[in-house]
Amino acid sequence: MASDTDQPRRDTDGDVVVPVSLYKVVTVFSTLIAVALVVLGFLFLDAATGSVRQVALLGWFVGLALIVGGYLGYLTLRSNARTLERLLVGAVLVVVVGIGVPGVPGVPELVRGALDAAALSESQYQVLFGVSGLALIAGGAGVYILGTRFRTEGMGNPKDDAD
């Protein structure tokens, strides 16, 4: 049976005190998600200032995000997989999502086709991508802020230190 110290609890200052293993997971993934959202946000802002319909990098970024997400999901399900299996799954994800298979184009090609097929003017694209970019940056900042609210039992709190 787990002791009370293994259970997350809220401190009086709003911090969430968690076990070290959970703290590591929260810190790593919240930082990873925050950085990815901010980078994607700036990519959207860059697309908003240029010719949006010709943004090949956006399709590749979406494809890369799907590959990484799929691979992390696979590793979560198969944490005891051998190295060769991990390499093969990674290679299959890159081929299927990034490049495509006969008859089914890859994600970058699908994104480019969707941008070309939409019935929006260039200025409407720019507004849509600009607002989306700002929202993604704000979302990344929010994820990072929430991730910093976690700490372990042994960590000090700078707010409690004497000046």
N, C-alpha and C positions, 0 to 999 in steps of 0.2 A: 504494500500500500504506500502511496506517495505521501510525503510529509507536506505540511502547509507551506514550506519554503519553496517547493517545486511548483506551486500554483501562482499564476500571475495575480498581482493585487495592485490596486491604485493607491498611490501615496497621497498625503494631504496636499502637496503642491501640484498634483495632476499627473506626475510621472507614473508610468506603469513599471513596476518592479517584476522582472521575469527571470527564470533560470538562464544561466550563461549560454546554453545551447540554443535556446529560443532567441536570445538577444543577438547572437551571431547571425542567425537566419534572417531576422527582421532587419538588422543593420545592412547586411549584404544586399538583400533583395529590394529594400526600400531605396537604397542608394542607386542600385542598378536601374530600377524603374524610373526614378527621378531623373537620372542623367539621360536615359533613353527618351523620356518625354520632352525634356528641354532641348535635346539635339533635334528631335523630330519637329518641335515647335519652331526652332530657328530654320529648319529646312522648309517648313511651310511658309514662314515669313519671306525667305529667299525666293520661293516659288511665286509668292504674291507680288514681288517687285519685278519679276521677269516675265517671260512668256510661259504661262502655266501649262499650256497644252504640250509643250516640248520638254517637260521635265522628266527626263529618263531616270534621274537619281531618285526621285520619289518612289517609283516602282521598285527599284532595287532595294530601297530602304524598307519598304513594306514587305518585300520578299524575304529580306534578311531577318526582319522581326518575326515573321512566321516560322522561318527555319529555326531560329534560336528558341522561340517559344515551344515549338514542337519537340526540339531536342531536350530542353529542360523538362518538359512533361514526360518524355520517354525516360529520362534519367530518374525522375521521381518514381515512376512505375517499376523500373528495372534497375534498382540501385546496385544489384549484385552482378550486372552484366559484365562480360569479359571485354577486353580492349578491342578485339577484332569485331565483336558485335557492335560496340559503340561506334567504331569507325565506319562500318557498313551502314548503320542507320543514319549517321550524319551524312554520308555520301548520297544515300538515297533521297534524303530530305533536300539536299542541295540540288540534285538533278530534277526531282519532281516539282519542287516549289520554285526554284530559281530559273531553271532552264526550260522545263516542261517536258512532256513526253509526246510521242506522235499522236496527233489529233487534239491534244490539250496544251495550249500555250502556258508558259510560266507566268507567275504573278506579275513581274514587270511589264510583260506584254499585255496582260489583262488590264492593269491600271492605265497604261497608255491608251488602250482601246476605249476604256470607259470615259476617260477625259475627252477623247475625240468625239465620242458618240453623244455626250451630254449636250443639251440644247441651251447652253448658257453663253453669254457674251464674255469677252476677255475681261472686261471690268468687273463683271459679276464673279468670275473665277478669282480675281484678285482680292475682292472683298471677302469671299468665302475662305480663301486660303489664309488671308491675313488674320481674320478673326479666329480661325481654327488654330493658327500658330500661337497667337496670344493665349488662347484657352489651354493649349498643350503646355506652354511654359508655366502658366499658373498652376495647372494640375501637377506638374513636376515639382514645383515649389511646395505645394500642399503635401504631396507624398513625402518629400524630404522632411518637412516640419513634423508630420505625424511620426515618422521613423525616429526622430530625435527625442521623442517623449519616452522611449523605452530605456531602461537601465537595469543593471543587475544589483543584487543585494550589497555587494562589496563596493560598488562605485560611489564615490562621494558626490555631493550635490554642490556646485559652485555657489548657489544662492545661500547656502548655509555657512559658508566660510566667512570668517571675520576679515575685515579690510585692513 
